[in-house]
Amino acid sequence: MFAVVAVITVVATLGGVLAVTLRMLLQGDSRDVVLTVVAVGGIVGVGVALVMARRVVLASRRLVGAVREVSADGGGFTPPEGLPAELDTIAGALDEAYARLRAARERERSLESARRELVAWVSHDLRTPLAGIRAMAEALEDGVAGDPETVGRYHRQIGLEVDRLSAMVDDLFELSRIHAGALRLAPSRIDLRDLVADALAGAEPPARVQGVRLSADPGPPIAVRADPNALGRALRNLVANAIRHTPPGGEVCVGAAARGERACLSVADACGGIPPGDLPRVFDIAFRGETARTPTPDGGGAGLGLAIARGIVEAHDGVITVANDGPGCRFDIEIPLWTP
């Protein structure tokens, strides 16, 4: 392209000079000088164009070679040095694109790993109560458990296991809606004090059984635009998680406050703290902070509550964080304040 532009320019200029020369009837030395100057200028122009063209072609080949050496996952791209400004801009854009591609691949691997773990863990969590229900049902059917006390205990236990399975299925359905982007919110103006009061009222019975005290610090009226059912579920999940991991005699405190243009809901417990290595994984799907998947006596879930809470909060354009604080840890939910 450089050569074509130079040749066309030189030919057009030479043709124009010749036309002027003939028109002005230049003869002898004057004509020779004019033609010599034009010829030298044309040769120099074409030579410079060829040199620049060769430099651009070689630089573009180096850039294409660097792109072809990139691995399938978008890693390993090294922009060549010494490129012309235009190609250097393209190389920088390619480097940024490959960086985004690598990040996307990492997220994809992480999600795929989480899916595999979820399938394995949930399969185990479903198999264990189903096996217990089947064993108790067979014992009742065969008459092995004949005394009224044992029969009543088996019936109650079967009811508890069915409730646990139903809650697990509900959590899986909610989580699938969140990941599929099918979570439909019905936002309205709500006061966080009402949300805190409802969450504590629903958590009072299990807290009493666990021997955990509940306290609230709702603060002044704080209005937010949120779906009361969805955000209430996220807060209830955090409170239930705090009660489950707080020892008897401990306290769970739920508070609300305004921080600039955002509202903050906090749930503090007395669980003793979370190991620093586990803090980044607290909101991962099916993570329960332990390798064993044995059902807990209090009917602890499959590790989906915090993942659901994060999905709900992010659907409200908010963030949820966790940090060790005092005798336990503190979960914070931040969402935008109500703007009329």
RANORBEL-V612905 format. One record per residue. N is the residue number from 0. BURIAL is b if it has 16 or more other C-alpha atoms within 10 Angstrom, else e. Layout:
{{N	BURIAL} {N	BURIAL}}
This chain:
{{0	e} {1	e} {2	b} {3	e} {4	e} {5	b} {6	b} {7	e} {8	e} {9	b} {10	e} {11	e} {12	b} {13	b} {14	e} {15	e} {16	b} {17	b} {18	e} {19	e} {20	b} {21	e} {22	e} {23	e} {24	e} {25	e} {26	e} {27	e} {28	e} {29	e} {30	b} {31	e} {32	e} {33	e} {34	b} {35	e} {36	e} {37	b} {38	b} {39	e} {40	e} {41	b} {42	e} {43	e} {44	b} {45	b} {46	e} {47	e} {48	b} {49	b} {50	e} {51	e} {52	b} {53	e} {54	e} {55	b} {56	e} {57	e} {58	b} {59	b} {60	e} {61	b} {62	b} {63	e} {64	e} {65	b} {66	b} {67	e} {68	e} {69	e} {70	e} {71	e} {72	e} {73	b} {74	e} {75	b} {76	b} {77	e} {78	b} {79	b} {80	e} {81	e} {82	b} {83	e} {84	e} {85	e} {86	b} {87	b} {88	e} {89	e} {90	b} {91	e} {92	e} {93	b} {94	b} {95	e} {96	e} {97	b} {98	b} {99	e} {100	e} {101	b} {102	e} {103	e} {104	e} {105	e} {106	e} {107	e} {108	e} {109	e} {110	e} {111	e} {112	e} {113	b} {114	e} {115	e} {116	e} {117	b} {118	e} {119	e} {120	b} {121	b} {122	e} {123	b} {124	b} {125	b} {126	e} {127	e} {128	b} {129	b} {130	e} {131	e} {132	b} {133	e} {134	e} {135	b} {136	b} {137	e} {138	e} {139	b} {140	e} {141	e} {142	e} {143	e} {144	b} {145	e} {146	e} {147	e} {148	e} {149	e} {150	b} {151	e} {152	e} {153	b} {154	b} {155	e} {156	b} {157	b} {158	e} {159	e} {160	b} {161	e} {162	e} {163	b} {164	b} {165	e} {166	e} {167	b} {168	e} {169	e} {170	b} {171	b} {172	e} {173	b} {174	b} {175	e} {176	e} {177	b} {178	e} {179	e} {180	e} {181	e} {182	b} {183	e} {184	e} {185	e} {186	e} {187	e} {188	b} {189	b} {190	b} {191	b} {192	b} {193	e} {194	b} {195	b} {196	e} {197	e} {198	b} {199	b} {200	e} {201	e} {202	b} {203	b} {204	e} {205	e} {206	b} {207	e} {208	e} {209	b} {210	b} {211	b} {212	b} {213	b} {214	e} {215	b} {216	e} {217	b} {218	e} {219	e} {220	e} {221	b} {222	b} {223	b} {224	b} {225	b} {226	b} {227	b} {228	e} {229	b} {230	b} {231	b} {232	b} {233	b} {234	b} {235	b} {236	b} {237	b} {238	b} {239	b} {240	b} {241	b} {242	b} {243	b} {244	b} {245	b} {246	b} {247	b} {248	e} {249	b} {250	b} {251	b} {252	b} {253	b} {254	b} {255	b} {256	b} {257	b} {258	e} {259	e} {260	e} {261	b} {262	b} {263	b} {264	b} {265	b} {266	b} {267	b} {268	b} {269	b} {270	b} {271	e} {272	b} {273	b} {274	e} {275	e} {276	e} {277	e} {278	e} {279	e} {280	e} {281	b} {282	b} {283	b} {284	b} {285	b} {286	b} {287	b} {288	e} {289	e} {290	e} {291	e} {292	e} {293	e} {294	e} {295	e} {296	e} {297	e} {298	e} {299	b} {300	b} {301	b} {302	b} {303	b} {304	b} {305	b} {306	b} {307	b} {308	b} {309	b} {310	b} {311	b} {312	b} {313	b} {314	b} {315	b} {316	e} {317	b} {318	b} {319	b} {320	e} {321	b} {322	b} {323	b} {324	e} {325	e} {326	e} {327	b} {328	b} {329	b} {330	b} {331	b} {332	b} {333	b} {334	b} {335	b} {336	b} {337	b} {338	e} {339	e}}
